[in-house]
Amino acid sequence: MQFVKDRFNYLFNSTKGLILVAIAMIGIVTAIWGMLSGPMAEMGVREVVIKTLGMDIVQAEREGRIIILYHSLAMAIVAIETYMVTGLLKMKSFFKTAINAIITVGYILTMIFGMGFAYFGHNWAFHGIYIFGLSLIFFAGVLLVIALWPWNPEYYITDKDYAHTKSGFDLERAAFFATAVTTVLSALFGAVPGSFFGNGFEAFLAENIIRLPEKSTMEYSVIGHLHIMLALIGIMITLIIGRWLNFKGILHKVSMPLMILGTIVLNLGVWGVVTPLEPIAHMVIYVGATPSMFAALLLLIWDWDKLIKDGTSNIQKPNLGHKLSALVRDPLKFGPTWQMLFMNFTTSGIGIFMAIRLEQIFRVWPAREERIELTGHWHVLSAIIATIILLYYGDMNGFKGKLRQWYGWSIIILSDIAFGAVTVFEMKRLFITEAEQQPLVNGLMYAIDFGLGMLLVILAILLVYRLTDLFKNKGRWVEELEHELVQEVNK
């Protein structure tokens, strides 16, 4: 019994253990349900998986299944980010314990019973537990907002290297607080239309109704909820990475007010979509996105400058080669900010270009092509955030030497191959006709399948490595648990 108790204590009572469980849950769902994708269907794998697992698949219910699948995965990602926040920021131990416990129960119930309801027969008791799990996650979010309250003098700072007011008000904590508050409010933005299911409101995918000339307020609300929640998950991981890297100095002082401003304005713009302000809402969204993206750029500049300076500190006059070598020496410290930059070429930049040239270019395309672009846009954004989490988790595991290099560069290179191929696939109609596209499309599909497939292999190796370690009496998990206890005492 002690064997099980010790492992259970690590998995559910430490930041690294909680993150490991969530990553494992995401990995299992991604691996199994990835077998139902289009390429797998073409190879006959999809039907084998459905029959083997006894799934109940009705084509007319596809939208509802996908919505539950997305929410199941997204809630696990939100839980991981929450664990990181409670681990990185100072807060009362009661709040940390309560938040972690509630959100853990919440996302596990959401994932297990949501997927059970969607794919294995519609047991409505499962759907009720799925909703209950989402409610627990919302409650954990409210507790996180309370725990992060930045006006508590206990959390004021005086260190001149970090952004704060003359009174000591911590602007970085305020940025975390603003992101948490807007995330909770934006969850309601999707929950309200969700509460009308079965009362004249039907499940739909945003990309399927994008060209409808008239949309209901509820439909606008769902579309806005999708966009803002992804944006807020991206903003939160940016703040987490900055905190992990110890972002500070003049760029930190400029970045934090911009992040707060951008987060608030961006949310106001999205919420405005369902109000009479709808005609100008998108302009407000662009205004809000700009400061947030610029704040992330300042983090990137600071991080790369620090990596170069640290890596060339023993060289009197470093040349360009020395600087580049220093920059990429540690993939786990370089990777997160590189992925943020790469994101601009594959999602953010593409999305802004699409919005600006929507009527002139994209609405002239067949609806299927615009749908491909939209679907790829938020899938790649979600996946890039996942790779940033994996890179940070590799550092949390204390990977060193060749393991650190192989792990970090494999994630960066394989994901960038896949996401770059997706981007070319999305925008292919800009430079190739439909009649000539097939050789290009075939090559892009191979690149996407290879990149994502190998990423799943790396994730599987990581999980097997951690599972093997858990069976050791004096494994890495013991050191991690002891180290976290020491950190809690020193806070």
C-alpha positions as CSV (number, residue, x, y, z in Angstrom):
1,M,0.0,0.0,0.0
2,Q,2.9,2.4,0.8
3,F,4.2,1.8,-2.7
4,V,0.9,3.1,-4.2
5,K,0.4,5.8,-1.7
6,D,3.9,7.4,-2.4
7,R,3.3,7.4,-6.2
8,F,-0.2,8.7,-5.8
9,N,1.1,11.5,-3.6
10,Y,3.7,12.4,-6.3
11,L,1.2,12.3,-9.2
12,F,-1.5,14.3,-7.5
13,N,0.2,16.4,-4.9
14,S,3.2,17.9,-6.8
15,T,3.3,20.3,-9.8
16,K,5.4,18.0,-12.0
17,G,3.3,14.9,-11.1
18,L,0.0,16.8,-11.9
19,I,1.5,18.0,-15.3
20,L,2.7,14.4,-16.1
21,V,-0.8,13.0,-15.5
22,A,-2.4,15.6,-17.7
23,I,0.2,15.2,-20.5
24,A,-0.4,11.4,-20.3
25,M,-4.2,11.9,-20.6
26,I,-3.8,14.2,-23.6
27,G,-1.3,11.8,-25.2
28,I,-3.7,8.8,-24.9
29,V,-6.6,10.7,-26.3
30,T,-4.5,12.2,-29.1
31,A,-3.0,8.9,-30.1
32,I,-6.4,7.0,-30.1
33,W,-8.6,9.6,-31.6
34,G,-6.0,10.7,-34.1
35,M,-6.6,7.3,-35.7
36,L,-10.0,8.6,-36.8
37,S,-8.6,11.4,-38.9
38,G,-8.9,11.6,-42.7
39,P,-5.5,10.1,-43.6
40,M,-6.1,7.2,-41.2
41,A,-9.6,6.6,-42.8
42,E,-8.0,6.4,-46.3
43,M,-5.7,3.6,-45.0
44,G,-8.5,1.7,-43.4
45,V,-7.2,2.3,-39.8
46,R,-10.3,4.3,-38.8
47,E,-12.7,1.4,-39.2
48,V,-10.4,-1.0,-37.4
49,V,-10.2,1.4,-34.4
50,I,-13.9,2.0,-34.3
51,K,-14.8,-1.7,-34.4
52,T,-12.0,-2.7,-31.9
53,L,-13.1,-0.1,-29.3
54,G,-16.8,-0.5,-30.0
55,M,-17.3,3.2,-30.8
56,D,-20.8,4.4,-31.7
57,I,-20.2,6.7,-34.7
58,V,-23.1,8.4,-36.4
59,Q,-22.1,10.9,-39.2
60,A,-24.9,13.3,-38.4
61,E,-23.5,13.8,-34.9
62,R,-20.0,14.6,-36.0
63,E,-20.1,18.3,-34.9
64,G,-21.2,17.4,-31.4
65,R,-18.5,14.7,-31.0
66,I,-15.8,17.1,-32.2
67,I,-16.9,19.8,-29.8
68,I,-16.7,17.4,-26.8
69,L,-13.3,16.2,-28.1
70,Y,-11.9,19.7,-28.3
71,H,-13.2,20.6,-24.9
72,S,-11.7,17.5,-23.3
73,L,-8.3,18.3,-24.7
74,A,-8.5,22.0,-24.0
75,M,-9.5,21.5,-20.4
76,A,-6.4,19.4,-19.8
77,I,-4.2,22.1,-21.4
78,V,-5.9,24.7,-19.1
79,A,-5.2,22.5,-16.1
80,I,-1.5,22.2,-17.1
81,E,-1.2,26.0,-17.3
82,T,-3.0,26.4,-14.0
83,Y,-0.6,24.0,-12.3
84,M,2.3,26.0,-13.8
85,V,0.8,29.3,-12.4
86,T,0.2,27.9,-8.9
87,G,3.7,26.5,-9.0
88,L,5.4,29.7,-10.2
89,L,3.5,32.4,-8.4
90,K,3.3,33.1,-4.7
91,M,-0.1,32.4,-3.1
92,K,-1.6,30.9,0.0
93,S,-1.1,27.2,0.3
94,F,-4.8,26.7,0.8
95,F,-5.6,28.2,-2.6
96,K,-2.8,26.2,-4.3
97,T,-4.1,22.9,-2.9
98,A,-7.8,23.7,-3.5
99,I,-7.2,25.0,-7.1
100,N,-5.1,22.1,-8.1
101,A,-7.4,19.5,-6.6
102,I,-10.6,20.9,-8.0
103,I,-9.3,21.5,-11.6
104,T,-7.7,18.0,-11.6
105,V,-11.0,16.3,-10.7
106,G,-12.8,18.7,-13.2
107,Y,-10.7,17.9,-16.3
108,I,-10.5,14.2,-15.6
109,L,-14.3,14.0,-15.3
110,T,-14.7,16.2,-18.4
111,M,-12.4,14.0,-20.5
112,I,-13.5,10.5,-19.4
113,F,-17.3,11.1,-19.3
114,G,-17.3,13.6,-22.2
115,M,-15.5,11.2,-24.5
116,G,-17.6,8.3,-23.1
117,F,-20.8,10.2,-24.0
118,A,-19.7,11.3,-27.4
119,Y,-18.1,8.1,-28.7
120,F,-19.5,5.2,-26.8
121,G,-23.3,5.6,-26.8
122,H,-25.2,8.6,-25.5
123,N,-25.6,7.9,-21.8
124,W,-27.0,11.2,-20.6
125,A,-25.7,10.6,-17.1
126,F,-22.2,10.8,-18.6
127,H,-23.1,14.1,-20.3
128,G,-24.2,15.4,-16.9
129,I,-20.9,14.4,-15.3
130,Y,-19.1,16.1,-18.3
131,I,-21.0,19.3,-17.5
132,F,-20.2,18.9,-13.8
133,G,-16.5,18.6,-14.7
134,L,-16.6,21.8,-16.7
135,S,-18.3,23.5,-13.8
136,L,-15.5,22.4,-11.4
137,I,-12.9,23.8,-13.8
138,F,-14.8,27.1,-13.9
139,F,-14.9,27.2,-10.0
140,A,-11.2,26.5,-9.9
141,G,-10.8,29.5,-12.3
142,V,-12.7,31.7,-9.9
143,L,-10.5,30.5,-7.0
144,L,-7.4,31.3,-9.1
145,V,-8.6,34.8,-9.7
146,I,-9.0,35.3,-5.9
147,A,-5.6,33.7,-5.3
148,L,-3.9,36.0,-7.8
149,W,-5.5,39.2,-6.4
150,P,-2.6,41.7,-7.1
151,W,-3.8,44.4,-4.8
152,N,-2.8,42.4,-1.7
153,P,0.2,44.2,-0.1
154,E,1.7,40.8,0.7
155,Y,2.4,40.4,-3.0
156,Y,3.9,43.8,-3.6
157,I,7.5,43.9,-4.8
158,T,10.4,46.4,-4.6
159,D,12.9,44.9,-6.9
160,K,13.7,47.5,-9.6
161,D,14.4,44.8,-12.2
162,Y,10.7,43.9,-12.5
163,A,7.7,45.9,-13.6
164,H,5.8,47.5,-10.7
165,T,4.4,50.9,-9.6
166,K,5.9,53.2,-7.1
167,S,3.7,51.6,-4.3
168,G,5.1,48.1,-5.2
169,F,2.1,46.9,-7.2
170,D,3.4,43.9,-9.2
171,L,2.4,44.4,-12.9
172,E,3.4,40.9,-13.9
173,R,1.0,39.5,-11.3
174,A,-1.6,41.9,-12.5
175,A,-1.1,40.5,-16.1
176,F,-1.7,37.0,-14.8
177,F,-4.7,38.3,-12.9
178,A,-6.1,40.0,-16.0
179,T,-5.7,36.9,-18.1
180,A,-7.4,34.7,-15.4
181,V,-10.3,37.1,-15.0
182,T,-10.9,37.4,-18.7
183,T,-10.6,33.6,-19.2
184,V,-13.3,33.0,-16.6
185,L,-15.6,35.6,-18.2
186,S,-14.9,34.3,-21.7
187,A,-15.8,30.7,-20.5
188,L,-19.3,32.1,-19.7
189,F,-19.3,33.5,-23.2
190,G,-19.4,29.9,-24.5
191,A,-21.4,28.4,-21.6
192,V,-24.4,30.6,-22.2
193,P,-25.1,29.4,-25.7
194,G,-24.2,25.9,-24.6
195,S,-27.0,26.0,-22.0
196,F,-29.5,26.4,-24.8
197,F,-28.7,23.1,-26.5
198,G,-31.9,21.1,-27.0
199,N,-33.9,24.4,-26.8
200,G,-33.6,25.4,-30.5
201,F,-29.8,25.6,-30.5
202,E,-27.9,22.9,-32.4
203,A,-24.2,22.0,-32.4
204,F,-22.1,23.4,-35.2
205,L,-18.5,24.0,-36.1
206,A,-17.5,27.6,-36.7
207,E,-15.8,26.9,-40.0
208,N,-19.0,25.5,-41.4
209,I,-21.1,28.6,-41.0
210,I,-18.5,31.3,-41.8
211,R,-20.2,32.3,-45.1
212,L,-23.7,32.4,-43.8
213,P,-24.9,36.0,-44.5
214,E,-26.9,36.1,-41.2
215,K,-25.8,34.6,-37.9
216,S,-27.6,34.5,-34.6
217,T,-26.3,36.1,-31.5
218,M,-25.7,32.6,-30.0
219,E,-23.6,31.6,-33.1
220,Y,-21.5,34.8,-32.9
221,S,-21.0,34.0,-29.2
222,V,-19.7,30.5,-29.9
223,I,-17.4,31.7,-32.6
224,G,-16.1,34.5,-30.3
225,H,-15.6,32.0,-27.4
226,L,-13.5,29.7,-29.6
227,H,-11.2,32.5,-30.7
228,I,-10.8,34.3,-27.4
229,M,-10.2,31.1,-25.4
230,L,-7.4,30.1,-27.7
231,A,-5.9,33.6,-27.5
232,L,-6.0,33.6,-23.7
233,I,-4.4,30.2,-23.5
234,G,-1.6,31.7,-25.7
235,I,-1.3,34.8,-23.6
236,M,-1.1,32.7,-20.4
237,I,1.6,30.4,-21.7
238,T,3.6,33.6,-22.8
239,L,3.4,34.9,-19.2
240,I,4.3,31.5,-17.8
241,I,7.4,31.2,-20.1
242,G,8.4,34.8,-19.1
243,R,8.2,33.9,-15.4
244,W,10.1,30.6,-15.9
245,L,12.9,32.4,-17.8
246,N,13.0,35.2,-15.2
247,F,12.1,37.9,-17.7
248,K,13.2,41.2,-16.2
249,G,14.8,44.6,-17.0
250,I,13.5,47.5,-19.1
251,L,11.8,45.2,-21.6
252,H,9.9,43.6,-18.8
253,K,8.7,47.0,-17.6
254,V,7.5,47.9,-21.0
255,S,6.0,44.4,-21.7
256,M,3.8,43.9,-18.7
257,P,1.6,47.1,-19.1
258,L,1.2,46.2,-22.8
259,M,0.2,42.6,-22.0
260,I,-2.5,43.9,-19.5
261,L,-3.8,46.5,-22.0
262,G,-3.8,44.0,-24.9
263,T,-5.6,41.3,-22.9
264,I,-8.4,43.6,-21.7
265,V,-8.9,45.4,-25.1
266,L,-8.8,42.0,-27.0
267,N,-11.5,40.6,-24.7
268,L,-13.7,43.7,-25.0
269,G,-13.5,43.4,-28.8
270,V,-14.5,39.8,-28.8
271,W,-17.4,40.4,-26.3
272,G,-18.5,43.3,-28.5
273,V,-19.2,40.9,-31.4
274,V,-22.6,40.0,-29.8
275,T,-23.5,43.7,-29.0
276,P,-24.6,46.6,-31.2
277,L,-20.9,47.4,-31.4
278,E,-20.4,44.4,-33.7
279,P,-19.5,46.6,-36.8
280,I,-16.4,47.9,-35.0
281,A,-15.6,44.9,-32.8
282,H,-13.0,43.4,-35.2
283,M,-11.1,46.7,-35.2
284,V,-11.1,46.6,-31.4
285,I,-9.8,43.1,-31.6
286,Y,-6.9,44.1,-33.9
287,V,-6.1,47.0,-31.5
288,G,-6.0,44.6,-28.5
289,A,-4.0,41.9,-30.3
290,T,-1.2,44.3,-31.3
291,P,0.1,45.2,-27.7
292,S,-0.1,41.5,-26.6
293,M,1.9,40.4,-29.6
294,F,4.4,43.2,-29.1
295,A,4.8,42.2,-25.5
296,A,5.6,38.6,-26.6
297,L,8.1,40.0,-29.1
298,L,9.9,41.9,-26.2
299,L,10.1,38.6,-24.3
300,L,11.7,37.0,-27.4
301,I,14.2,39.9,-27.8
302,W,15.2,39.7,-24.1
303,D,15.5,35.9,-24.1
304,W,17.6,35.8,-27.3
305,D,19.8,38.6,-26.1
306,K,20.3,36.8,-22.7
307,L,21.1,33.5,-24.4
308,I,23.7,35.1,-26.6
309,K,25.3,37.1,-23.8
310,D,25.5,34.0,-21.5
311,G,26.9,31.9,-24.3
312,T,29.6,34.3,-25.4
313,S,30.6,35.7,-21.9
314,N,34.0,34.0,-22.2
315,I,34.7,35.3,-25.7
316,Q,36.2,38.9,-25.9
317,K,34.9,39.7,-29.4
318,P,32.2,37.3,-30.4
319,N,31.4,37.1,-34.2
320,L,28.1,36.2,-35.8
321,G,28.9,32.5,-35.7
322,H,29.6,32.6,-32.0
323,K,26.4,34.5,-31.3
324,L,24.3,32.1,-33.4
325,S,25.9,29.1,-31.7
326,A,25.2,30.6,-28.3
327,L,21.6,31.3,-29.2
328,V,20.7,27.7,-30.2
329,R,23.0,26.0,-27.6
330,D,20.0,25.1,-25.3
331,P,16.9,24.1,-27.3
332,L,14.7,24.1,-24.2
333,K,15.4,27.7,-23.4
334,F,15.5,28.8,-27.1
335,G,12.6,26.7,-28.3
336,P,9.6,28.4,-26.5
337,T,10.3,31.9,-27.9
338,W,11.3,30.5,-31.3
339,Q,7.9,28.7,-31.4
340,M,6.2,32.0,-30.6
341,L,8.0,33.6,-33.5
342,F,7.2,30.7,-35.8
343,M,3.6,31.0,-34.7
344,N,3.5,34.5,-36.3
345,F,4.4,33.0,-39.7
346,T,2.0,30.0,-39.4
347,T,-1.0,31.4,-37.5
348,S,-1.0,35.0,-36.2
349,G,0.4,36.6,-39.3
350,I,-1.7,34.4,-41.6
351,G,-4.8,35.2,-39.6
352,I,-4.3,39.0,-39.8
353,F,-3.5,38.8,-43.5
354,M,-6.7,36.8,-44.0
355,A,-8.8,39.3,-42.1
356,I,-7.4,42.2,-44.0
357,R,-7.7,40.7,-47.4
358,L,-10.9,38.6,-46.7
359,E,-13.2,40.1,-49.3
360,Q,-10.5,40.6,-52.0
361,I,-8.9,37.1,-51.8
362,F,-10.4,34.5,-49.5
363,R,-14.1,35.0,-50.2
364,V,-13.3,34.5,-53.9
365,W,-12.0,31.0,-53.1
366,P,-14.3,28.0,-53.0
367,A,-15.8,27.7,-49.5
368,R,-13.9,24.5,-48.9
369,E,-10.6,26.3,-49.3
370,E,-11.5,29.0,-46.7
371,R,-12.7,26.3,-44.4
372,I,-9.3,24.5,-44.7
373,E,-7.5,27.8,-43.8
374,L,-9.7,28.4,-40.8
375,T,-9.5,24.9,-39.4
376,G,-5.7,24.7,-39.9
377,H,-5.3,28.1,-38.2
378,W,-6.6,27.2,-34.8
379,H,-5.3,23.6,-34.9
380,V,-1.8,24.8,-35.5
381,L,-2.1,27.5,-32.8
382,S,-3.3,24.9,-30.3
383,A,-0.5,22.5,-31.3
384,I,2.2,25.1,-31.0
385,I,1.1,26.0,-27.5
386,A,1.3,22.2,-26.7
387,T,4.9,22.1,-28.0
388,I,5.9,25.1,-25.8
389,I,4.4,23.2,-22.8
390,L,6.5,20.1,-23.7
391,L,9.7,22.1,-24.0
392,Y,9.1,23.7,-20.6
393,Y,8.2,20.3,-19.1
394,G,11.5,18.9,-20.4
395,D,13.4,21.6,-18.5
396,M,11.3,20.9,-15.4
397,N,12.4,17.2,-15.7
398,G,16.0,18.4,-15.5
399,F,17.0,16.9,-18.9
400,K,20.7,17.4,-19.5
401,G,23.4,16.7,-22.1
402,K,22.5,14.8,-25.2
403,L,19.0,13.9,-23.9
404,R,18.2,17.6,-23.6
405,Q,19.5,18.3,-27.1
406,W,17.7,15.4,-28.8
407,Y,14.4,16.0,-26.9
408,G,14.4,19.8,-27.5
409,W,15.4,19.8,-31.2
410,S,13.2,16.9,-32.1
411,I,10.1,18.7,-30.8
412,I,11.1,22.0,-32.5
413,I,12.1,20.5,-35.9
414,L,9.3,17.9,-36.2
415,S,6.6,20.3,-35.2
416,D,7.9,23.1,-37.5
417,I,7.9,20.7,-40.4
418,A,4.3,19.7,-39.7
419,F,3.1,23.2,-39.0
420,G,4.9,24.7,-42.0
421,A,3.4,22.1,-44.3
422,V,-0.1,22.9,-42.9
423,T,0.5,26.6,-43.6
424,V,1.5,25.9,-47.2
425,F,-1.6,23.6,-47.5
426,E,-3.9,26.3,-46.2
427,M,-2.6,29.0,-48.5
428,K,-1.9,26.9,-51.6
429,R,-4.5,28.5,-53.7
430,L,-2.5,31.7,-53.7
431,F,0.2,30.1,-55.9
432,I,-1.2,26.9,-57.5
433,T,-4.5,26.0,-59.3
434,E,-6.7,23.1,-58.2
435,A,-5.9,21.2,-61.4
436,E,-2.2,21.2,-60.6
437,Q,-2.3,20.8,-56.8
438,Q,-2.2,17.0,-56.2
439,P,1.6,16.4,-56.2
440,L,2.0,19.3,-53.8
441,V,-0.8,18.2,-51.6
442,N,0.6,14.6,-51.5
443,G,4.0,15.9,-50.4
444,L,2.5,18.2,-47.7
445,M,0.4,15.3,-46.3
446,Y,3.5,13.2,-46.0
447,A,5.3,16.0,-44.2
448,I,2.4,16.6,-41.8
449,D,1.9,12.9,-41.0
450,F,5.6,12.4,-40.5
451,G,6.0,15.5,-38.2
452,L,3.0,14.9,-36.1
453,G,3.5,11.1,-36.0
454,M,7.1,11.4,-34.8
455,L,6.0,14.0,-32.2
456,L,3.6,11.4,-30.8
457,V,6.4,8.8,-30.7
458,I,8.6,11.3,-28.7
459,L,5.7,11.9,-26.3
460,A,5.2,8.1,-26.0
461,I,8.9,7.6,-25.2
462,L,8.7,10.4,-22.6
463,L,5.7,8.8,-20.9
464,V,7.3,5.4,-20.9
465,Y,10.4,6.9,-19.4
466,R,8.4,8.6,-16.6
467,L,6.3,5.4,-16.0
468,T,9.4,3.3,-15.7
469,D,10.9,5.9,-13.3
470,L,7.8,5.7,-11.1
471,F,8.5,2.0,-10.4
472,K,11.9,2.8,-9.0
473,N,12.1,3.2,-5.2
474,K,14.7,6.0,-5.6
475,G,13.7,7.4,-9.0
476,R,13.7,10.9,-10.3
477,W,10.2,11.3,-8.9
478,V,11.5,11.1,-5.3
479,E,14.0,13.9,-6.0
480,E,11.3,16.1,-7.6
481,L,8.9,15.6,-4.7
482,E,11.6,16.5,-2.2
483,H,12.8,19.5,-4.2
484,E,9.2,20.9,-4.5
485,L,8.7,20.6,-0.7
486,V,11.9,22.6,-0.1
487,Q,10.7,25.2,-2.6
488,E,7.4,25.5,-0.8
489,V,9.1,26.1,2.5
490,N,11.4,28.8,1.0
491,K,8.6,30.7,-0.7
